[in-house]
Amino acid sequence: MAANPLSIRSFGGIVKSRMSKAARIKKYDTDKACFTLSADALEHDATKQEVFYGMLFESLIFYLHESDEYRFPDIGKRWISETLNGRIPLNSEILKAAQRKEAILFIGEYFANNIVPNIPDKSLSMVVDNIDMLVQEDNALGKKIHKSNFELNFRLFPLIQ
């Protein structure tokens, strides 16, 4: 694997190729404070760019209070494409949400409910290894990030043993 800087695109390239075409996506129920699979939930082809990257961006903001929603763009096909292709910068509010201290816990919860269950078991350890390599090879990240990556993998991918 060539050395690439850690980014939404490089991270997504590793995970998206291993996602199930029949992904069941749970929504966060604010009243119950948990993820639920509603009766009308549809299967989604998580290998499609707009579905997969929509899930990644959603993982960064789903936990924020509903009154904050006005600050975020509509995470649709066009916005995703323009963001990934660098035609528009990543929304500053999404960036701020991703940098909050509690974000890693919520992102881990989202991944445990929506990303990990949609990666076949036989591919999951390879995905984690490739993400680890991506983080370790990114010289822009500090030593503290490199050292904490092992713990991070277990938060994002808690089903790995």
N, C-alpha and C positions, 0 to 999 in steps of 0.2 A: 504494500500500500504506500503510495507516494505521500510525502509530508505535505499536509494541507493545514492552514490555520483553522482553528476551531471556529465554526460559524453555524448558523442555522442550516445553511445549505450543505456544508460538509457533514454535519451531524445527521441531517435528514437523508443524505445520500446513503449513509450506512444503514439506517433503520428502515427507510421506506422500501428498499429492495427486498426486505425480509418480512414485510407485513402481509397479512392475509388479504386476499381479494374480497373476502366475505367478513369484514370486520364489523363487530357489533360495538357501537359507541354508546357509552353510558353518559347521561347528563347529570350535572350536579344539581341536586334538589336542595335549595336553600332552606326550605321549611324543615326538612328532615336532617339537614347538614350531612348528607352522604350522597354517593353516586347511586343512581337507580337506572335500571333498564326498563323504560316505559313500554307498555303493551304495544304501542304504535311505532316502536323503534325499528328502523330498517337496517338491513346490512348495507355496508358501504364498501366500495372498492378502495381500500386504504393504500393501494399502490398508485392511485391517481394523485397527481400533484396537489390539486386543490383540497382533496379530502385529507391527505396526510399532513400537509403543511398547515392546514386549518386546525388540525388536532394539536400540532406543536405550538402554534400561536395561542390557541385556546388554553393550553396547559399553563401558560404564563399569566393569564388574567381571570380564569374562571372563578377563583376564590374571592375576588374583590367584590365589595358591596355593590348592589344593583345601581345605586345612585352614582357610581363611578363610570357606568357604561357609556355615558355621553362623551367621555374623553377618548374612547377607542374607535378606530375605524371599523367599518363593516368588513369582517374578515371573509371576503368573498374571493371568487376565482381571479378577478381582475387585480384586486389589491395584492393578493399573494403573488401572482405572476410579476407584477411591477416591482414588488419589494425584492423578490428573489433575483430578478434580473438587474437590480440596482437602478432602476428608473426613478424610484422614489426611495427615500431613506426609511429605515425602520421607524415606526411611530415612536416618538419620544416617551409617551405614556406607557407603551408596552415595555420599552427598555427600562423605565423606572420601576415598573412592576416586577420585572425579572431580577432587578438588583436589590429588592427588599430582603431583609434577613430571613423572613419566614417563607420566602418564595420556594426554596429548595424542598421544604416539607410538603407544600401544596403541589409542586410539580411532581414530586415523588408519588404522591397520592393519585394524581391524574394518570401518571405512567402505569402505576400498579393496576388501575382500573381500565385503561383504554389502550395502552400501547403494548405492554407485556403480554396480556392475554391473546393478543392478535399476532404474535410472533410465534411460529411453530417452535416447540421445545427443542427440536434438533438444531435450530439456528440461533437460539437465544445466547448461548455462551460465546458463539462467534461474534455476535453483535456487540456484546459487552467487551470482548477482547479488542475489537476494532475501534470502539469508542475510547477505550483506555489508551490505545496506541495514538489515536488522534489527539487526545489531551497531552500525552507525554511528549509528542513531537512538536507541539505548539510552543515555540520559544517566547511568545508574547505573554504567556501565562507565567505567573511567578512560581517559585519553588513550593510555596505553601499550597497552591492549587494542585500542583503535580502530586504532592504527598497526600493530599486529602482526596484524590480521585478514587482511590480504592473504596473509601467510605461512601463517596458519592455514588459509585456504581451500585452499591447495595441499597441505597435510598431510592434510586431511580428504577432499579431492577431487583426488587426484593425477593423475587421467586427463584433467583439463582442460588444454588447451594454449592 
